[in-house]
Every structure is written in structure tokens, then in C-alpha cells.
Amino acid sequence: MTETVTPPPPATTLSEHTVRTIDVKRMYKMGDEEIHALKGVSISISRGEYISIMGPSGSGKSTLFNMVGGLDKPSEGKVYIDEVDIAQLDAYELAWMRCHKIGYIFQTFNLLPTQTALENVMFPMIIAGLKTDDAQEKAAAILKRVELNHRMFNRPSEMSGGQQQRVAIARAFANDPTLILADEPTGNLDLHTVKWIIELLRQLNKERGVTIISATHDHKMLAVSDRIFWIRDGKVDRIQKREELNIQEGVIEGARGEELH
């Protein structure tokens, strides 16, 4: 017998923001030492925005990403997805939120190795309760959109890294989420494929009106971003609009004059 997953209570009105965080802090203990990964982060991300979160290793970038995705809970503060405080959800409500509201794209693809591309994209639809025939038809359409209709019945081991990432992108969009979280989505790909994947994500962002947040070190992502959140030492160092950056091949000149290679 399948246990019914109770969805979280809906917001009374649909906010202009897909994501809001209010004074989010995250502290870890390592022995007797306290590590303050986030030190009070407050951000608002509008519907349909394409956001890049940039920052050096250890800056808190990945921790913030995990908070927004419901993969970790803040020590203090609040995280809202569609005006629902996800830190207050129980395990079943959070599972519903992840399944229906959020799509995840990972650097390592995280595909099911024994399943075909079609089956990988169908999987979250089946979990969400879609009938098999409907899931198959919808998954095939999404794979066609990412130009993989000729690879539907291939397993991950029979595809290139770029093709596997396209399957992962198709899977992330399977349940028509309001938010896509992309964690270093171009980290394991060659330069040509990186450009293709970045442009694909931007096209899907525009076509479907979905909000995309990418945690990345790849400066090529900035050219398609609406805004860039620079994280440093557990805080938002600055937020810049795309037009405030002078992006050239291999060099990005920031609004403050620094060059980032």
C-alpha cells in the first residue's frame, strides 16, 4: 500500500518571489570548534529569474544552495519557496515540495545507471503519481526538446557526458517545477558542451518561466544570468545585474573594477 504524501499548505496568494531567505545562518560543530558557514543571508529571487551564485571554496555558496533546495535546514532564519517556510515542513511535506516544486541538476549527473534516458526522465513523474503511459509520452517530449530523441533508449554508460547532462536537465524539468537548482552543472564538461548546456538552460528558463539558481565557478554562466550573488565568508558580499559586468573572453571586469579570471 502506497502512503499518501501530504503537500505543504499553499500560500494564500502567489508571491512575485519564488525564493526568499531571511537572516539565514548555518552553524556546524567540528569537535569543540564552531563553523559559521552562513552568517545571516537575506535574499529575494523573483519568478523567472536566472541567478548565479558565485564564491570561492568555503565561502558558504554550497551551504546557501542546500538551504534553498531543502537539502539542509538553517540553524537560524527562514527559507521560503512560493511563500512556504520549508524549514517548518515535516519529512513528507518536504518530499512533496522537492518532487513537485524543485528540479535538481548536479555536476555528476546522478542518473540511474541501469535505466534508459527515457526511464530516468520518467522516474520523478512516476514518483509524483503520473500514469506510466502519460509519463512516457511527456518524458519523450522533453528529451526531444533537449535534442536527445535519438538516445531515449540508451543507458548513461552509452552516452557522452554532455548527453548525460542533457538527460539530467530533462529530468529536472519533468514535473514542471517552479525552481531549478543547478549545482556546478558544467563542471565535468568540455568547452563546446559547456556553451551548449548554458544556452539550453537559458532557453528553457525563458520558454517555461521557471526560476533557475546555479551555484557555479564557471564565469561563462554569468553571460546568461539576470543577477549574480557574490558570496564571501558566509555573507552576501554584493549582488550585481548582468549589465553591470563587462564580460570578455577569459576576463570578467566587475562593477568595482576587479578582474576575475
C-alpha positions, 0 to 999 in steps of 0.5 A: 500500500502506497502512503499518501504524501501530504503537500505543504499548505499553499500560500494564500496568494502567489508571491512575485518571489519564488525564493526568499531567505531571511537572516539565514545562518548555518552553524556546524560543530567540528569537535569543540570548534564552531563553523559559521558557514552562513552568517545571516543571508537575506535574499529575494529571487523573483519568478523567472529569474536566472541567478548565479551564485558565485564564491570561492571554496568555503565561502558558504555558496554550497551551504546557501544552495542546500538551504534553498533546495531543502537539502539542509535546514538553517540553524537560524532564519527562514527559507521560503519557496512560493511563500512556504517556510520549508524549514517548518515542513515535516519529512513528507511535506518536504518530499512533496515540495522537492518532487513537485516544486524543485528540479535538481541538476548536479555536476555528476549527473546522478542518473540511474545507471541501469535505466534508459534516458527515457526511464530516468526522465520518467522516474520523478513523474512516476514518483509524483503519481503520473500514469506510466503511459502519460509519463512516457509520452511527456518524458519523450517530449522533453528529451526531444526538446533537449535534442536527445530523441535519438538516445531515449533508449540508451543507458548513461554508460552509452552516452557522452557526458554532455548527453548525460547532462542533457538527460539530467536537465530533462529530468529536472524539468519533468514535473514542471517545477517552479525552481531549478537548482543547478549545482556546478552543472558544467563542471565535468564538461568540455568547452563546446558542451559547456556553451551548449548546456548554458544556452539550453538552460537559458532557453528553457528558463525563458520558454517555461518561466521557471526560476533557475539558481546555479551555484557555479565557478564557471564565469561563462554562466554569468553571460546568461544570468539576470543577477549574480550573488557574490558570496564571501565568508558566509555573507552576501558580499554584493549582488550585481545585474548582468549589465553591470559586468563587462564580460570578455573572453577569459576576463570578467571586469566587475562593477568595482573594477576587479578582474576575475579570471 
